[in-house]
Amino acid sequence: MPQTKDELPDALYGAAQVRELDARLIAAGTPGIELMQRAARATWRALVRLWPDASELTVLAGHGNNAGDGYLIAALASRAGWAVRVLAVGDPQRLQGDAALAHAEALAAGVASQHWAYDSELRGVLVDALLGTGLSGEVREPCAAAINAINASGLPVTAVDIPSGLCADTGRTLGVAVQADLTVTFIGLKVGLFTGDAADHIGELVFNDLQAGADIYRDIPVRVRRLNPGNLPRPAPRAPTAHKGRFGHVLLIGGDHGFGGAILLSTEAALRSGAGMVSLATRPEHVPAALTRVPEAMALGTSSANQLMGLLEKVSTLVVGPGLGQASWGRALLSAAANASLPQVWDADALNLLASGFVQLPKDCVITPHPGEAARLLGIGTAEVQADRAAAALALSKKYSAVVVLKGSGSLIAHPDGRLSLCHQGHPAMATGGLGDVLAGLIGALLAQGMQAFDAASLAVWLHANAGLQQGKFGRGLAASDLIPAIRQLLEEQAPCLK
């Protein structure tokens, strides 16, 4: 299915960087109150588009600039004839500067404002203008209670800039966070809108740059690059005289007793993603199933690492770990792979054995941990990984001198030189076994076709996530193998085979 155009920028920033962008806009001659007016108008337009039949608005306002945006939205709604009121969570007298001017404008527009109380009634479309991007610690009362009330109301919710309680830098929920149906964000996209817990809180995301010109962004380093169809790395097209020897030979190693399916999924994914030749080293008992499922792959029944040695001299890329297990058989095969000077993808039990100190990771590797595996590799808790996924991915990349794919909601691809890519696509139906095996095989195939490790991992993650999004639309019951034909189709759409 053709991809719709992605209108969002691909540059993602931290909260402090976006504040710097805001300051630059003001220094360039745009008054702060005008920026608030632009933000309010952008939010109002998005809100009316999403709920065209609504006629009542309740704004929950804190006491910072985020509240100022909320008061101006209330003024716009009042002028449009809506029934509007502001519930002030905190003392409006604490408002300063532009936020105080916005408060005065709302009162002049006839907006009713009252202090929020635990029993305050919420009506109409709710506007979350409580905390914004400046929050660093856990949400405190009374804001925590107000957020819980918003989430329990069942009413439509618009978040201004970011859902209150969601960390703009990491996407972590700071105790409690608003679950919005619409989030309208400004000037620069924040990393925390795309990873961690963000998917449960953002709803539809709308971006407005508040008329910032290109010069405003100059010299502000991009923290993370968001993958989209416009910036994907792509394998080169193939000449009419192409033959299988030009596109690599992938060897996939794994499938101990009881885990044969994992390595077969990886093998099929590698085959269908364009590798020139595919070999499989697995338990002898799994060879008949391999020949039935993937007859195009060369299956080697492997009882010991010695049987791998000749094959390792003939292949160009390794995928190690799916179904490998951590017993003596898997350990022996992993040791052999670790001594091979080839580009490699390590997944699953290969990562668990790496974390145990059993082997050293060779050069030119891609590792693909989920958060639990990442925690073991870093020697920390899973919660610490999830608290700052970008930092964890970079730490892993530097520790192991490898390209890292940190899987999960808002998957991250990290390079030892500090580059970070992010893919936020996907679907809840992908919460099923075997998808990581498919991803590992896909990365291996792209490496075999000559892509650099960071590019291969970035493209593979995007293809995998969007295949899951495409197939997830059919609902629960998604099988990992369902992704493989969808990946092949998407790969052809993004990188046509023919010149």
LUMKOLVEX-188165 format. One record per residue (C-alpha): residue in one letter; x, y negated, z. Coordinates in steps of 0.001 Angstrom, whole numbers, plus 500000, padded with zeros to 6 digits. Each point is the difference from the previous one (the first is absolute). Layout:
// LUMKOLVEX-188165
A/X/Y/Z
...
This chain:
// LUMKOLVEX-188165
M/500000/500000/500000
P/501465/496569/499098
Q/501227/497940/502931
T/498198/496751/500726
K/502228/496934/500233
D/501472/499415/503441
E/499607/496295/500749
L/501894/499932/503277
P/503650/498850/500097
D/502597/502694/500534
A/502102/497979/502483
L/499303/500769/503662
Y/501276/497820/502841
G/500240/499997/503770
A/497942/497614/502128
A/502943/497659/500654
Q/500704/499784/496268
V/496385/499044/499258
R/500175/497295/502675
E/503104/498704/498218
L/498076/499946/496711
D/497212/498053/501709
A/502521/497511/501402
R/501545/499554/496555
L/496616/499220/498488
I/499399/497328/502614
A/503500/498573/499586
A/499406/499833/496233
G/497102/497622/500596
T/496867/502046/500678
P/498510/499007/503371
G/499317/502872/502376
I/496311/499164/500205
E/499792/500258/496197
L/501524/503489/500154
M/497352/500928/502579
Q/497314/498641/497692
R/501334/502105/497129
A/500101/503103/502190
A/496449/499378/501208
R/498690/499503/496465
A/501730/503186/498794
T/498489/501985/502871
W/496552/498499/499477
R/500022/500867/496284
A/501029/503594/500700
L/497417/500355/502757
V/497125/498716/497859
R/501048/502226/497106
L/499951/503093/502217
W/496745/499153/501830
P/498011/497800/497560
D/496699/500471/501850
A/501297/499054/503439
S/498862/496794/501670
E/501398/500157/503525
L/503562/499748/501281
T/501659/500487/503374
V/503607/498887/500335
L/502075/501291/502908
A/502818/497504/500483
G/503119/500041/502129
H/502132/496952/500657
G/502689/499987/497270
N/500142/499176/496301
N/498044/503160/499232
A/497142/498456/501979
G/500346/496834/497928
D/499336/502013/496849
G/496940/501457/501714
Y/498557/496606/500930
L/500374/498787/496421
I/498293/503147/498677
A/497155/499270/502420
A/499767/496447/498628
L/499788/501290/496422
A/497258/502471/500945
S/498030/497298/501828
R/500149/497692/496983
A/498751/502904/497859
G/496897/500273/502200
W/500974/503108/501957
A/499159/500479/503641
V/503428/499640/501604
R/501537/500045/503424
V/503479/500333/501406
L/500738/502088/503061
A/503166/498573/501538
V/502093/502733/501609
G/502143/497626/502009
D/499751/496279/500706
P/499582/497822/496852
Q/501719/497208/501926
R/503237/501975/499586
L/499843/499540/496231
Q/502787/497793/498695
G/500983/498287/496778
D/498273/501231/496862
A/497915/502534/501944
A/498585/497170/502125
L/499167/498047/496820
A/498227/503070/498621
H/497995/500340/503212
A/498905/496379/499742
E/498967/500468/496367
A/497846/503016/500912
L/498231/498042/502748
A/499434/497100/497583
A/498418/502477/497550
G/497474/500974/502670
V/501542/503329/500934
A/498844/501276/503385
S/502914/501055/502188
Q/499811/501825/503290
H/502289/502013/502236
W/500072/503721/499290
A/498772/502220/502797
Y/499960/503765/500377
D/496255/500014/499300
S/500097/497529/497089
E/497798/501114/497120
L/501707/500494/496649
R/497928/499300/496879
G/500421/499904/496244
V/503428/500244/498372
L/502766/499855/502601
V/503202/498048/499427
D/503043/501103/501974
A/502079/496854/500627
L/501402/501095/503337
L/503734/500682/499864
G/501609/499921/496547
T/503588/501051/499283
G/501698/498509/503046
L/499086/502853/502327
S/503008/501909/501309
G/498849/501891/503119
E/496890/501970/500869
V/496664/498212/499644
R/498906/498537/503327
E/496608/499129/501399
P/497678/498425/499111
C/501072/500591/496374
A/500127/503781/500488
A/496373/500046/501155
A/498973/497742/497099
I/501706/502342/497518
N/498242/503002/501522
A/496683/498144/499693
I/500680/499243/496333
N/500829/503637/499277
A/496920/501255/501853
S/497599/497556/498320
G/499484/501871/496728
L/499947/496619/498238
P/502064/499029/496941
V/503360/498525/501013
T/502397/497656/498241
A/503519/499620/501424
V/501863/496746/499400
D/503604/500687/498892
I/500280/503300/501933
P/497649/502003/502248
S/500633/498849/503546
G/502082/502514/501907
L/501798/501414/496953
C/503739/499280/499955
A/500863/498032/496858
D/503516/501469/499876
T/499288/503690/500585
G/496278/500736/499590
R/499919/501306/503565
T/496841/499533/502075
L/500973/497869/503002
G/497671/501686/502438
V/496814/499254/498079
A/499381/498457/496574
V/497051/498734/497995
Q/498613/502411/497425
A/499223/497642/497140
D/498034/500566/496813
L/501826/497113/498315
T/503380/498439/500724
V/501022/496770/498281
T/503710/499285/500361
F/502100/497024/498959
I/503313/498753/498563
G/501896/503320/500293
L/498871/503597/500380
K/501038/501477/503341
V/501586/503435/500274
G/497572/500915/502790
L/497053/499770/497620
F/501183/503116/498151
T/501458/502556/502397
G/499550/501466/503470
D/496412/499634/501222
A/499109/497365/497392
A/497782/502160/497797
D/497530/500449/502868
H/499697/496256/500580
I/500429/497972/496804
G/496978/500862/497873
E/500110/498206/496641
L/503101/497834/499747
V/499957/496608/498262
F/503132/497863/499601
N/500225/496248/499411
D/503344/498209/499682
L/498475/496629/501032
Q/501480/498504/496820
A/503587/500682/500997
G/502359/499603/497044
A/502876/502313/499149
D/502490/497615/501611
I/498408/500617/503417
Y/500985/503682/499844
R/503545/499398/498751
D/502716/501436/502254
I/497492/501678/502339
P/501108/503656/499923
V/497290/502533/499210
R/499826/502446/502893
V/498186/502786/498128
R/499041/500408/496346
R/496485/501342/499473
L/499782/502532/497187
N/497473/499296/497262
P/499649/500907/496308
G/501813/496819/498982
N/503250/500729/501825
L/500292/503790/500005
P/503307/501527/498936
R/499512/502349/497098
P/501892/502841/498361
A/501173/499274/496467
P/497790/501108/497104
R/501098/503034/498013
A/501348/500036/496497
P/498319/502249/497411
T/503089/502243/500098
A/499731/500545/503776
H/500638/503476/501398
K/499814/501576/503434
G/503699/499731/500659
R/499774/496223/500169
F/497590/499816/502895
G/501687/501837/502773
H/499741/503349/501703
V/498312/499962/503407
L/500587/502785/502492
L/497443/500229/502784
I/501003/501924/503124
G/497537/501195/502624
G/497089/502259/500749
D/500903/502244/502908
H/497579/502733/501078
G/496567/498497/500505
F/500871/496713/498257
G/500177/500949/496336
G/497269/497606/498928
A/501960/496885/500973
I/502893/500642/497641
L/497627/500998/497192
L/498226/496647/500314
S/503340/498197/499767
T/500993/502106/497016
E/496815/499326/498084
A/500279/496276/500757
A/503564/499891/498687
L/499002/501828/496835
R/496996/497757/499316
S/501978/496805/500682
G/502387/500435/497114
A/503045/501909/501181
G/501680/501709/497042
M/500504/503300/501831
V/498804/501246/503370
S/501388/502829/502116
L/498724/501340/503296
A/501942/501786/502721
T/497662/501661/502459
R/499420/503240/501874
P/499872/502977/497618
E/496487/500765/501220
H/498791/496670/498546
V/501366/500485/496491
P/496877/501783/498624
A/497810/497117/501209
A/502422/497499/498447
L/499933/501785/496655
T/496222/499988/500089
R/499587/496403/501154
V/502903/498350/498144
P/501278/502348/497277
E/501988/497155/498452
A/502296/499857/503050
M/502947/502371/500341
A/499431/501782/503305
L/502923/501493/501903
G/499226/502351/502847
T/502541/498905/502596
S/500904/502046/503056
S/503282/498249/500811
A/501804/496754/499274
N/502605/501858/497917
Q/497370/500545/497313
L/499663/496223/499608
M/503604/499249/499163
G/499927/500692/496288
L/496744/498116/499546
L/501232/496931/501890
E/502676/499587/497315
K/497376/499822/497235
V/497392/497590/501376
S/499962/496205/500248
T/497652/499301/502918
L/498891/501796/503168
V/496760/499871/501970
V/500493/501675/503370
G/497648/500604/502888
P/496394/500763/499043
G/499130/503191/501867
L/503676/500499/500851
G/499443/500862/503644
Q/502659/499656/502689
A/501046/503644/500312
S/503283/501465/498784
W/498844/500313/496366
G/499101/496324/499712
R/503114/498914/501873
A/502257/501909/497632
L/498367/498558/496880
L/500081/496481/501406
S/503726/500334/500792
A/500655/500989/496414
A/498029/497022/498701
A/501769/497607/502372
N/503331/501000/498466
A/498846/499371/496441
S/500997/496678/498388
L/496628/499369/498391
P/497187/497441/500419
Q/497587/501536/502483
V/496578/499554/501582
W/499693/501285/503570
D/496560/500534/501467
A/498201/501848/502789
D/502158/502574/501834
A/503154/498728/498313
L/499394/496803/501980
N/499308/501863/503230
L/503284/501886/499622
L/501773/496737/499173
A/498590/498423/503164
S/501274/502946/502047
G/503554/499316/498857
F/500253/503309/498171
V/501182/498406/496725
Q/501262/496706/498606
L/498085/498251/497241
P/501973/499789/496750
K/500281/496857/497879
D/497364/498880/497491
C/497084/501380/501994
V/496379/499009/500370
I/498382/501000/503280
T/496221/499993/500409
P/499024/500071/503699
H/496551/499516/501462
P/499990/497948/503232
G/500591/503010/502252
E/502978/501150/497952
A/501317/496444/499876
A/499820/499823/503786
R/502032/503194/500358
L/502581/498736/497522
L/500376/496743/501940
G/499781/501578/503446
I/497036/497869/501045
G/496246/500490/500467
T/497454/500049/497189
A/498247/496985/501548
E/503238/498029/499666
V/500201/500865/496316
Q/496415/498923/499427
A/500474/496803/502027
D/502337/498674/497281
R/499993/502265/496982
A/502156/497711/497856
A/502715/499828/502652
A/499891/503785/500432
A/500337/500617/496258
L/502996/497659/499773
A/501607/501547/503077
L/499686/503472/498483
S/501395/498827/496687
K/503049/498489/501649
K/500543/502935/502381
Y/499979/502612/497232
S/501177/497831/497060
A/496969/501250/498092
V/496898/498721/498309
V/497167/500541/502466
V/496305/500496/499306
L/498177/499420/503273
K/496620/501539/499268
G/496700/498893/501482
S/497555/497139/499601
G/502033/497401/498157
S/502847/502289/498948
L/503418/498316/499996
I/503021/500682/497810
A/503291/498777/501481
H/503480/499716/498472
P/503205/499777/502068
D/500676/496565/498460
G/496852/498639/501694
R/497495/500204/497167
L/496480/500968/501035
S/497041/500919/497821
L/496498/500652/501279
C/497046/501891/498554
H/496670/499404/501713
Q/497762/502000/497660
G/498548/503357/500898
H/496787/501520/501303
P/498877/501610/503282
A/499262/503224/498105
M/503783/500382/499709
A/500111/501047/503658
T/500652/503627/499095
G/502929/502401/499788
G/502362/500322/497059
L/500047/496419/498743
G/503556/499472/501213
D/501104/503071/498051
V/498556/498485/496835
L/501781/496694/500687
A/503353/501717/500513
G/499733/501820/496678
L/498976/496794/498237
I/503005/498079/501332
G/502301/502841/498967
A/498639/499937/496447
L/500518/496247/499667
L/503558/500292/501333
A/500674/502747/497456
Q/498855/497679/497206
G/502714/497516/500883
M/498274/497538/502310
Q/501948/498499/502891
A/498948/501317/503400
F/498260/496827/501231
D/498142/499569/496711
A/499012/503670/499818
A/498686/499960/503556
S/498092/496745/499478
L/498321/501163/496787
A/499225/503421/501480
V/498368/498558/503101
W/497840/497689/497878
L/498961/502788/497604
H/499245/502348/502896
A/497940/497427/501907
N/498006/498885/496978
A/499343/503575/498913
G/498657/500554/503515
L/497868/496870/499712
Q/498628/501199/496675
Q/499230/503521/501207
G/498886/498867/503447
K/496991/498290/498478
F/498449/503454/499730
G/500039/500169/503822
R/501094/502565/502531
G/501528/503274/498919
L/502920/498560/498047
A/502682/502635/499388
A/503629/499055/499518
S/500033/501653/496580
D/497190/497653/498881
L/502556/497200/499917
I/502319/501636/497477
P/497973/499449/496787
A/499081/496503/501194
I/503689/499209/500569
R/500819/501171/496486
Q/497295/497735/498561
L/501072/496974/502017
L/503648/500552/499091
E/499124/499945/496315
E/497915/496834/500441
Q/502804/498207/501807
A/502931/501403/498002
P/498965/501417/496623
C/502075/502949/498871
L/500512/498796/496432
K/501971/496936/498974
